[in-house]
Amino acid sequence: MKRFLSLICLCIYVVTYSQTYTTNFNVDTSNSEIEKISSLWHTYLKTPSKKFWKTEEVASLNNFNIQNMPSILNPPLLDWKLNNRILSISDLSENKYLLKSAFYNNDLELFAITNILIEKIGNEYKLSNYIYHHTKEWKTHKQSNIKYIYTPSFKLTQREAKKAEKFYNKLCEVFKVTPEPITYFIVEDCDAIYTLLGYDFFISKGMGYECGYFESDNNFVFATKKGGANHYHELTHFINKFYPNANSLLLTGLSAYISGKKAHFGKPLEYHIKRVNKYLQSHPHIDLSDPFAFYTMDNETNPQYVIGALLCDLIIEKEGKNGLLKVFQNYGSNEELLDYLNKNILDNKPLNKVLKDKIHILSKEKKFENKLGI
């Protein structure tokens, strides 16, 4: 569940055409080891090749630089072509070093301060993901498909882990995909997710009270203690890569539609339906004929989750589960989806009225029940 950071970023994104790579005065580059490490990092930033990375991590990870995942920043950090300044290089012993650096644009706006591990292997230095250093003393628990890595202060119960496994298996069955191993990280809070990834500072730190992420390249779930061991919303995102033509509004809605008590920002879907209904009543000018345009309301509810979920519900009501799968496979653009809805689902009724009526009716229900049986 992203905080729609990509929308914020697109508003301030300016391509930096002349990147600079510098080193702070306190970094002793007259030391040959320090000079090699700093050179390695800046060479990697200029040409982000896996040849600079630790071999074992390249072999086991589809996205070998976990810190650079697109889920938390869109586009991901390295694609912003930012300036970089090495702030420090610390010797951690056992041929391991911690390199701290700052990413900033030409206006000196700071985007991130990152930690990256460097390991000396033989006569070579290799980059390594900070996440493994950060979690080396954490607890682990393995289910058949889900491996948990969690902060020691979190109490993982077998019951919650089994519920997550059951949900995941049912999700894959309904959407006709084969389960794959998932690594599930549980941390204290939203900011701790960024710390886990190696961010001392990140532009969205402090912005969220509840969040979660799914990193599809490596099948990583990042959840807070509040999200717990069965954060269905994030597990639902596993199917996204199998339906590359699906409309993003439906995928957004699906994650809320089948996620129970943690549908969106840690609250159930019925809670957000009630809030959207109240908002629409006080803002009657909003026209849901273009359901993609109503994407902001307040910091507690993003209406796209409600609208997307109810569009999924409308499709399932009319054409069943297989009808929803057909739409996921064939109607990806906004225009294609609207055309399909008007011709096949709405029975010649205006989409604006259908959605507003459905929101109003469901706002009176105590509990929302999805029709997929997950």
C-alpha positions in Angstrom: 0.0 0.0 0.0 1.9 3.0 -1.2 1.2 6.6 0.0 1.0 7.6 -3.7 4.5 9.1 -3.4 4.9 8.8 -7.2 2.3 11.5 -7.7 4.3 13.8 -5.4 7.5 13.0 -7.1 6.3 13.6 -10.6 5.3 17.1 -9.5 8.9 18.0 -8.4 10.9 15.8 -10.8 13.5 17.7 -12.7 16.1 15.8 -14.7 19.6 16.6 -13.6 21.6 16.7 -16.8 25.1 17.1 -15.3 25.4 14.8 -12.4 28.3 15.3 -10.0 30.0 12.7 -7.8 31.9 14.1 -4.9 33.4 13.0 -1.5 33.1 14.9 1.8 36.3 16.4 3.2 36.4 14.0 6.2 36.6 10.9 3.9 40.3 10.1 3.7 40.8 9.1 0.1 44.6 9.1 0.6 44.0 5.7 2.2 44.1 3.2 -0.7 41.2 1.1 0.7 38.9 4.1 1.2 39.8 5.4 -2.2 38.9 2.1 -3.9 35.6 1.9 -2.0 34.6 5.4 -2.9 35.6 4.9 -6.5 33.6 1.6 -6.6 30.4 3.4 -5.4 30.6 6.3 -7.8 31.5 4.0 -10.7 28.4 1.9 -9.9 26.2 4.9 -9.8 27.4 5.9 -13.2 26.9 2.4 -14.6 24.7 0.4 -12.3 25.9 -3.0 -13.3 25.6 -6.2 -11.4 29.3 -6.8 -11.8 29.9 -4.4 -8.9 27.6 -6.4 -6.7 28.1 -9.3 -4.4 27.8 -12.5 -6.4 25.5 -14.4 -4.0 23.0 -11.5 -4.0 23.0 -11.2 -7.8 22.3 -14.9 -8.0 19.4 -14.9 -5.5 17.7 -11.6 -6.3 16.0 -10.5 -9.5 16.4 -6.9 -8.3 19.9 -7.2 -6.8 19.8 -3.6 -5.4 16.9 -3.9 -3.0 17.3 -0.3 -1.9 16.5 0.9 -5.5 13.0 -0.8 -5.6 10.3 1.2 -7.5 7.6 0.5 -4.9 8.7 3.2 -2.6 9.7 5.8 -5.1 8.5 6.1 -8.7 10.8 6.2 -10.7 13.3 4.5 -8.3 16.1 6.5 -6.7 18.9 5.8 -9.2 16.7 6.7 -12.2 16.4 10.3 -11.0 20.0 11.0 -12.1 20.8 12.8 -8.9 24.1 14.1 -7.7 25.8 12.0 -5.0 28.2 12.9 -2.2 29.9 10.3 -0.1 29.6 11.4 3.5 31.5 8.7 5.4 33.1 5.2 5.0 33.2 3.2 8.3 35.2 0.0 8.9 32.8 -2.6 10.4 35.6 -5.2 10.8 35.7 -8.6 9.1 36.4 -6.9 5.7 33.1 -5.1 5.8 32.5 -1.3 5.4 29.5 1.0 5.7 29.3 3.7 3.1 26.9 6.6 3.7 26.1 9.0 0.9 23.6 11.8 0.1 21.5 12.1 -3.1 20.5 15.6 -4.0 19.5 17.7 -7.1 21.1 20.8 -8.5 18.9 23.0 -6.3 20.5 21.2 -3.3 17.2 19.6 -2.4 18.0 16.4 -0.5 16.2 13.2 -1.6 18.0 10.6 0.4 20.9 9.7 2.7 21.7 6.0 2.1 23.7 3.3 3.7 25.3 0.6 1.5 27.6 -2.3 2.6 30.9 -2.9 0.9 32.6 -6.3 1.4 36.2 -7.1 0.6 36.2 -10.6 -1.0 39.7 -11.7 -1.9 41.3 -8.7 -3.5 38.0 -7.3 -4.8 35.4 -5.0 -3.2 31.7 -5.7 -3.8 28.5 -3.8 -3.0 26.0 -5.6 -0.7 22.5 -4.8 0.5 22.2 -3.1 3.9 19.1 -5.0 4.7 21.0 -8.2 5.5 23.3 -6.3 7.9 20.4 -4.6 9.6 18.4 -7.9 10.1 21.2 -10.2 11.0 20.0 -10.5 14.7 16.3 -10.6 13.8 14.0 -13.6 14.2 12.8 -15.8 11.3 10.0 -18.2 10.8 9.3 -20.2 7.6 5.9 -21.4 6.4 5.6 -23.4 3.2 5.6 -20.3 0.9 6.2 -17.4 3.3 9.5 -16.7 5.2 9.1 -14.1 7.9 12.0 -11.9 9.0 10.9 -9.7 11.8 12.0 -7.3 14.5 12.6 -9.0 17.9 9.9 -6.8 19.5 7.2 -8.3 17.3 5.4 -11.4 18.6 4.6 -13.7 15.6 1.9 -16.3 16.3 1.5 -19.5 14.4 -2.2 -18.7 13.9 -1.5 -15.4 12.1 1.2 -17.0 9.9 -1.2 -19.8 8.9 -3.9 -17.4 8.1 -1.5 -15.5 5.8 -0.5 -18.8 4.1 -4.1 -19.8 3.6 -5.0 -16.4 2.1 -2.0 -16.5 -0.2 -2.8 -20.0 -1.5 -6.5 -19.1 -2.1 -5.4 -15.9 -3.9 -3.2 -17.9 -6.2 -6.0 -20.4 -6.8 -8.6 -17.8 -7.7 -6.3 -15.9 -10.0 -4.9 -19.1 -11.6 -1.2 -18.5 -10.8 1.4 -20.7 -9.1 2.5 -19.6 -5.6 6.1 -18.5 -5.3 8.3 -18.1 -2.2 7.7 -14.8 -0.5 10.0 -13.0 2.0 8.0 -11.1 4.5 9.7 -8.4 6.6 7.9 -6.9 9.7 9.3 -3.7 11.3 8.2 -1.2 13.9 6.5 1.4 11.8 6.6 3.1 8.4 9.9 5.0 8.9 11.5 1.7 10.0 10.8 0.2 6.6 13.1 2.9 5.1 15.7 2.4 7.7 15.6 -1.4 7.0 16.3 -0.6 3.3 19.3 1.6 4.3 17.8 5.1 4.3 18.9 7.4 7.1 16.8 10.0 5.4 14.2 9.6 2.7 11.8 12.2 1.3 8.7 10.3 2.6 10.0 9.6 6.1 7.5 11.0 8.6 4.7 11.1 6.1 2.8 8.0 7.0 1.3 6.4 10.1 0.6 3.1 8.4 2.0 1.7 5.2 3.3 -1.4 3.5 5.0 -2.3 0.3 5.3 -5.3 -2.1 8.4 -5.5 -4.2 7.4 -7.7 -7.1 10.9 -8.5 -8.5 12.0 -10.3 -5.4 8.5 -11.1 -3.9 9.3 -9.1 -0.8 6.6 -7.8 1.5 7.4 -4.9 3.9 4.9 -4.5 6.7 4.7 -2.7 10.0 3.9 -4.3 13.4 0.4 -2.9 12.9 0.1 -4.6 9.5 1.3 -7.8 11.2 2.0 -11.2 9.7 -1.1 -11.3 7.5 -1.1 -8.0 5.6 -3.5 -9.3 2.9 -3.4 -6.0 1.0 0.3 -6.4 0.3 0.1 -10.1 -0.4 -2.6 -9.4 -3.0 -0.1 -7.4 -5.1 1.7 -10.7 -5.9 -0.8 -11.3 -8.7 -0.1 -8.0 -10.4 2.9 -9.2 -12.4 0.8 -12.0 -13.9 -1.8 -9.5 -15.2 0.4 -6.8 -16.9 -2.6 -5.6 -19.0 -4.9 -5.0 -16.1 -6.1 -1.5 -15.4 -4.3 0.0 -12.5 -7.5 1.2 -10.9 -8.8 -2.3 -10.7 -5.6 -3.7 -9.3 -5.7 -0.9 -6.7 -9.3 -1.7 -5.9 -8.6 -5.5 -5.7 -6.0 -5.0 -3.0 -8.7 -3.4 -0.8 -11.6 -5.6 -2.0 -10.2 -8.8 -0.5 -8.1 -7.6 2.3 -10.6 -7.6 5.2 -9.7 -5.5 8.2 -6.5 -4.1 6.6 -7.9 -3.1 3.3 -6.5 0.4 3.2 -4.2 2.3 5.8 -5.0 -0.4 8.3 -8.8 0.0 8.2 -11.5 -2.1 6.6 -13.1 -1.2 3.3 -16.5 -0.4 4.9 -14.8 2.3 7.0 -13.5 4.0 3.8 -16.8 3.5 1.9 -18.6 5.5 4.7 -16.0 8.3 4.5 -16.2 8.5 0.7 -20.0 8.6 0.9 -19.9 11.4 3.3 -17.3 13.3 1.2 -19.4 12.9 -2.0 -22.5 14.2 -0.3 -20.6 17.4 0.7 -19.0 17.6 -2.7 -21.9 16.9 -5.1 -20.0 18.4 -8.1 -17.6 15.3 -8.2 -18.5 13.3 -11.3 -17.6 9.6 -11.1 -18.2 9.2 -14.8 -14.4 9.6 -14.9 -13.6 7.3 -11.9 -9.8 7.9 -12.4 -10.1 11.6 -11.7 -11.3 11.3 -8.1 -7.9 10.3 -6.7 -7.5 12.6 -3.6 -9.6 13.3 -0.6 -7.6 13.5 2.6 -4.7 11.8 4.4 -6.9 9.0 5.9 -8.7 7.7 2.7 -7.6 7.5 -0.9 -10.9 7.2 -2.8 -9.3 5.2 -5.6 -9.2 2.1 -3.4 -13.0 2.4 -2.8 -13.9 3.1 -6.4 -11.6 0.4 -7.7 -12.9 -2.1 -5.3 -16.5 -1.3 -6.2 -15.8 -1.6 -9.9 -14.4 -5.1 -9.2 -17.6 -5.8 -7.3 -19.8 -4.6 -10.1 -18.0 -6.8 -12.6 -18.2 -9.9 -10.4 -21.9 -9.3 -9.8 -22.6 -9.3 -13.5 -20.1 -11.7 -14.9 -18.6 -13.6 -12.0 -15.0 -14.3 -11.1 -14.1 -15.4 -14.6 -15.5 -12.1 -15.9 -13.1 -10.2 -13.6 -10.2 -12.2 -14.9 -11.2 -11.5 -18.5 -11.3 -7.8 -17.7 -7.8 -8.0 -16.1 -6.5 -9.6 -19.2 -8.1 -7.5 -21.9 -9.1 -4.0 -20.9 -6.0 -2.2 -19.6 -6.4 1.4 -20.7 -8.8 3.7 -19.1 -10.7 4.1 -22.3 -11.0 0.3 -22.8 -12.2 -0.2 -19.3 -14.9 2.5 -19.5 -16.1 1.2 -22.8 -16.3 -2.3 -21.4 -18.3 -1.1 -18.3 -20.7 0.9 -20.4 -21.4 -1.9 -22.8 -21.4 -4.9 -20.5 -21.9 -4.0 -16.9 -24.0 -0.8 -16.4 -27.2 -1.7 -18.4 -27.3 1.8 -20.0 -27.1 3.5 -16.6 -24.7 6.4 -16.0 -21.5 5.2 -14.2 -21.6 8.3 -12.0 -25.1 7.3 -10.7 -24.3 3.6 -10.4 -21.2 4.2 -8.3 -22.7 6.9 -6.1 -25.8 4.7 -5.4 -23.6 1.7 -4.6 -21.4 3.7 -2.3 -24.4 5.2 -0.5 -26.1 1.8 -0.1 -22.9 0.1 1.1 -22.2 2.9 3.5 -25.1 1.7 5.6 -23.7 -1.8 5.9 -21.8 -2.9 8.9 -19.4 -5.2 7.0 -18.4 -5.4 3.4 -18.3 -8.9 2.0 -16.2 -9.7 -1.1 -17.6 -12.1 -3.7 -14.3 -14.0 -4.4 -14.4 -16.1 -1.4 -10.8 -15.3 -0.4 
